[in-house]
Amino acid sequence: MITAETERLLEPQQQELVLAVIQGAPVMALPQDLYIPPDALEIFLEAFEGPLDLLLYLIKRQNLDILDIPIAEITRQYMAYIELMSELRLELAAEYLVMAAMLAEIKSRMLLPRPASSEESEEDPRVELIRRLQEYERYKQAAEDLDSLPQVGRDLFTTVIKMADYQNERPEPAVDLKELLLALKDVLTRAEMYTHHRVQLEPLSVRERMTRVLESLKGDAFISFSALFTIEEGRMGVVVTLLAILELVKES
């Protein structure tokens, strides 16, 4: 018996292919809440021709009587489908194996005679089919949602950018000769303030002071000019240090 919902599915639509045949009537469009994989198992029976997903959908909504469905023929067609899909979509074939087993179990339970006392208390075997189909639909929807997420290599493509060698060069301070002379005068004045008596100092070597300046400049921090000599060296230390710096600039 074809219900009103089935008749709605059977309404022809222009320029559309026949997706299934239910009791001789063509189905031109699938229900909006039903998803059928591209490689779905096609069943060809006397009362139904089309995807097994649609057959289960109609049984679930009681648009088709499961007693009219030959389970043995579904099993035969399923075995042929397994041979075809064994090297292509084995996971899809496994899903249909569960569906076919469920149909066989439900039909066998409905065909077996039941005592009159247990007819009311025993649960309709189609309820379990509906529950499993709903669970199957949830997993299938979750798989579709995951597949719609961006995937690396399909929707997203990574790239590697090689950064050019970068050296942080420290700019030289903008100092003219006048500022240099003023700084020298200030240093000489401060050195004179600490000179109280004459002490015979060891002669200072410009070459040794050049080595000392280079050792002091090995770090990254700035070093003031006054840090390159000691107060005890007096003016001679200032002059020798300045000559060492000028000589280094000249040689560089």
C-alpha positions in Angstrom: 0.0 0.0 0.0 1.4 3.4 -1.0 0.9 6.2 1.6 0.5 9.9 0.9 4.2 10.5 1.8 5.2 7.8 -0.7 3.0 9.5 -3.4 4.8 12.8 -2.7 8.1 11.1 -3.3 6.7 9.6 -6.5 5.6 12.9 -8.0 7.5 13.4 -11.3 9.8 16.4 -11.8 10.8 17.7 -15.1 14.4 16.9 -16.4 15.2 14.7 -13.4 16.4 11.1 -13.5 14.5 8.2 -12.0 16.2 7.5 -8.6 14.1 4.6 -7.6 11.0 2.6 -8.4 8.5 1.7 -5.6 5.8 -0.8 -6.6 6.2 0.2 -10.2 6.0 4.0 -9.7 9.2 6.0 -10.4 10.8 8.2 -7.7 12.2 11.4 -9.2 13.5 13.1 -6.0 14.8 11.9 -2.6 13.5 13.1 0.8 15.5 16.1 2.0 16.4 14.4 5.3 17.9 11.4 3.6 21.6 11.3 2.4 22.7 8.5 0.1 26.4 7.9 -0.6 27.5 8.0 -4.2 28.4 4.3 -4.3 25.3 3.2 -2.4 24.1 -0.4 -2.8 21.3 -0.6 -5.4 18.6 -3.2 -4.7 16.4 -4.6 -7.5 13.2 -6.3 -6.2 9.7 -6.8 -7.4 8.3 -4.1 -5.0 11.3 -1.9 -4.9 14.3 -0.8 -7.1 16.8 1.7 -5.8 19.3 2.4 -3.0 19.1 0.2 0.1 19.2 3.5 2.1 15.9 4.5 0.6 14.4 1.1 1.2 15.3 1.3 4.9 14.0 4.9 5.0 10.5 3.7 3.7 10.4 0.8 6.1 11.3 3.0 9.0 8.3 5.3 8.2 6.1 2.3 7.4 5.6 3.3 3.8 6.6 -0.2 2.8 5.7 -3.5 4.6 8.8 -5.4 5.4 6.9 -8.7 4.8 6.8 -7.7 1.1 10.6 -7.6 0.9 12.5 -10.8 -0.1 15.5 -10.8 2.3 17.1 -13.7 0.4 17.3 -11.6 -2.8 18.7 -8.7 -0.9 21.4 -11.0 0.5 22.3 -12.3 -3.0 22.6 -8.8 -4.4 24.6 -7.8 -1.4 27.1 -10.6 -1.9 27.6 -9.4 -5.5 28.0 -5.9 -4.2 30.7 -7.0 -1.8 32.7 -8.6 -4.6 32.5 -5.3 -6.5 33.4 -3.0 -3.6 36.0 -5.2 -1.8 38.8 -3.2 -3.3 37.0 0.2 -3.5 34.8 1.1 -0.5 35.0 -1.8 2.0 33.8 0.5 4.9 30.6 1.3 2.9 30.0 -2.4 2.2 30.3 -3.2 5.9 27.6 -0.6 6.7 25.2 -2.3 4.3 26.1 -5.7 5.8 24.7 -4.5 9.1 21.5 -3.2 7.4 20.9 -6.5 5.6 21.4 -8.5 8.8 18.9 -6.2 10.6 16.3 -6.7 7.8 16.7 -10.5 8.0 16.4 -10.5 11.7 13.3 -8.3 11.7 11.5 -10.3 9.0 12.3 -13.6 10.7 10.9 -12.4 14.0 7.7 -11.1 12.3 7.2 -14.4 10.4 7.6 -16.6 13.4 4.3 -17.4 15.2 3.9 -15.8 18.5 1.7 -16.7 21.4 -1.4 -14.5 21.8 -0.4 -13.6 25.4 2.9 -12.2 24.3 1.8 -10.2 21.3 1.0 -7.2 23.4 4.0 -7.3 25.7 6.6 -8.1 23.0 8.3 -5.1 21.4 7.8 -4.5 17.7 11.1 -5.6 16.0 10.9 -2.6 13.7 11.5 -0.4 16.7 15.1 -1.7 16.9 15.6 -1.0 13.2 14.4 2.6 13.7 16.7 3.1 16.6 19.7 1.7 14.7 18.9 3.7 11.6 18.7 6.9 13.7 22.1 6.1 15.2 23.4 5.3 11.7 22.1 8.6 10.5 23.8 10.5 13.4 27.2 8.9 12.6 26.7 9.6 8.9 25.9 13.2 9.6 28.9 13.5 11.9 31.1 12.1 9.2 29.7 14.7 6.7 30.4 17.5 9.2 34.0 16.4 9.7 34.5 16.1 6.0 33.3 19.6 5.5 36.0 21.0 7.7 39.1 22.4 6.0 41.7 19.8 5.4 45.4 20.2 4.9 46.3 19.2 1.3 42.7 19.6 0.1 41.5 23.0 1.3 44.6 24.3 3.0 48.1 24.3 1.6 51.2 25.1 3.7 54.2 26.9 2.4 57.8 27.4 3.6 59.3 30.9 3.5 63.0 31.2 3.9 63.9 34.4 5.7 66.8 36.3 4.3 69.9 36.6 6.5 69.4 39.6 8.7 72.2 41.2 10.7 71.3 43.9 13.1 74.0 46.5 12.5 74.5 49.0 15.3 74.6 52.5 13.7 77.6 54.6 14.6 76.9 57.6 16.8 76.7 60.9 14.9 79.6 62.8 16.6 81.6 65.6 15.0 85.1 66.8 15.8 83.9 69.7 18.0 81.9 67.3 20.3 84.9 65.0 20.4 87.2 67.9 21.5 84.7 69.0 24.1 84.5 65.5 25.5 88.3 65.3 25.6 88.5 68.6 27.4 86.0 67.4 30.0 87.9 64.2 30.6 91.2 66.1 31.0 89.5 68.5 33.5 88.2 65.6 35.6 91.6 63.9 35.5 93.3 67.1 36.7 90.9 67.2 39.7 92.3 63.9 41.0 96.0 64.8 40.5 97.4 65.8 43.9 101.0 65.0 43.6 103.4 63.8 41.0 104.1 60.1 40.9 106.6 58.5 38.5 104.3 56.4 36.3 105.3 53.6 34.1 105.4 54.6 30.4 102.1 53.8 28.6 102.2 52.0 25.3 99.8 53.0 22.6 100.0 49.5 21.1 99.1 47.9 24.4 96.3 50.3 24.9 95.0 49.4 21.4 94.9 45.8 22.5 93.1 46.7 25.7 90.5 48.8 23.9 89.8 45.9 21.5 89.3 43.5 24.4 86.9 46.0 26.0 84.8 46.3 22.8 84.2 42.6 22.3 80.9 42.8 24.1 77.6 44.2 22.7 77.2 47.0 25.2 78.3 50.5 24.7 81.5 51.6 26.6 82.2 55.1 27.6 85.6 56.6 26.8 86.4 57.2 30.5 86.0 53.4 31.1 89.0 52.7 28.9 91.5 54.2 31.4 91.9 54.7 35.1 92.1 58.0 37.0 95.5 57.1 38.3 96.9 57.2 34.8 96.1 61.0 34.7 96.4 63.0 31.5 98.8 60.5 30.0 96.2 57.7 30.2 93.7 60.0 28.5 96.1 60.9 25.7 97.4 57.4 25.2 93.8 56.0 25.1 92.7 58.6 22.6 95.7 57.9 20.4 95.0 54.2 20.6 91.4 54.7 19.5 92.5 57.0 16.6 95.0 54.4 15.5 92.4 51.7 15.5 90.1 53.8 13.4 92.9 54.5 11.0 93.8 50.8 10.7 90.1 49.8 10.2 
